[in-house]
Amino acid sequence: MQRRELLKRAAAGSAVICWPAVAQAWPARTIKLVVPFPPGTSPDLIARVIAEPLAASLGQSIVVENRPGAGGNIGTGQVAKAPADGYTLLFTIQGPLVTAPLLSKSLPYDPAKELVPVSLVATSPNVLVVSPQLGVETLADFVRVAKERRGQLNYGSVGNGSASHLAMELFKARAGIDLVHVPYQGFPQVVNAILAGQVQAGFMVPGIAMGQVRAGKLKALGVTTLGRSAALPEMPTFAELGHAGFEAISWQAVLAPAGTPKPVIDRLSTELVRIIKSDEVRGRMLAQYFSAAGTAPEALANLMKNERESWGRVIKAAGVQPE
């Protein structure tokens, strides 16, 4: 027993010695930042905003690698199974981390067990947009028309269980309205469907919506942050418009494979927070309608846990079925 205890203490002591050594030696080669979505999407754009200054601060190249498919689940799963050595990182939105485990019967990874948070990077409101042909000017108008035409209006989303789908399901429950869900492959298809009159409304990220709104082709009714968004300070929130407590934000974050040495995670988080809070990066994010965040790993872990619980309740109440 004494020998076994001595061995355990020796192992613990060697871990204390080795981890700082790992942190000092890391990074010694190129780091891959995997984005599980196509080039040109908002996760890809924001990942590239932080990749260059992060590479400069770490003294090594960072390659942004797009691995799209299955709503982000393919690339996320690949990172979850990657070596936990600090050379493969994940940049993703909340879907593969929060709702995918709730809605997939055969998800090839467990984000709670196989990924470790590094930092929340950016947040964005969702914007409710409608077709100008619907003839509504305000959120109250939209609710009134939806009640008058109960079950006759359609809304588009980027897929079952997506943020755009669940945000509308939450709003339907809160406002007492009934709309028909029509899923599409991406936001460009949702926009085209609204413009063509196939659907009448949809929640979407401002980076997609606002060009069409400013061109007069879509009508924006409000944003889904609790307070006014720095990205769209002129636009009222749902809470201001009579729906207190309504919130449905989009967010993006950096994670690593579980087991990545804590000193590496800590250094990554420290560097990211400093970079994200810099004036230059904040400005570049705002240009994409995102608000810079920058948090400790624990804050991101809490956000993921809380959102799994809150969106889990929405999924159950709306009767959204796993696929």
ABEGO torsion letter per residue (X at the ends): XAAAAAAAAAAAAAAAAAAAAAAAAOBABBBBBBBABBBGBAAAAAAAAAAAAAAAAAGBBBBBBBBBEGGGAAAAAAAAABBBAGABBBBBBAAAAAAAAAABAABABBAAAABBBABBABBBBBBBBBBAAAGBABAAAAAAAAAAABGABBBBBAEBGBAAAAAAAAAAAAAGBBBBBBBBABAAAAAAAAAAGABABEBBBAAAAAAAAAAGABBBAEBABABBBAABAABBBAAAAGBBGBBBBBBBBBBBBBGBBAAAAAAAAAAAAAAAABAAAAAAAAAAGBBBBGBBAAAAAAAAAAAAAAAAAAAAAAGBBBX
